[in-house]
Amino acid sequence: MAESPSPVAVPVETEVPSTGAGDGLDARVIVYNCDCHTYQQVIALFCACIPGMNPSKAFELAWKIDHDGEAVVFTGGVKQAEEIAGKLGGGGLRVAVQ
């Protein structure tokens, strides 16, 4: 008697893992203290440029930057992080994307 084929299907890989840029990995926008803006200016820039930001959270971040020298103000996709960093940098803030 011949064996019948197994009813279990063998999984087929449909996605190739990637570690290159642009594959959805998170990036961080870091703002550094520069002593050239008021809290009000920084809060206004954060609220205008960072999705979901509110004045209370913006104040907390501005305080952290003022006292610790830097703070992560956004974590998300690389493209969005670069866009936000560009806007904040255009407003005169010292920023980096990591």
Secondary structure as GFF3:
##gff-version 3
##sequence-region A 1 98
A	DSSP	beta_strand	26	32	.	.	.	ID=ss1
A	DSSP	alpha_helix	39	49	.	.	.	ID=ss2
A	DSSP	alpha_helix	55	68	.	.	.	ID=ss3
A	DSSP	beta_strand	70	77	.	.	.	ID=ss4
A	DSSP	alpha_helix	78	90	.	.	.	ID=ss5
A	DSSP	beta_strand	94	97	.	.	.	ID=ss6
###
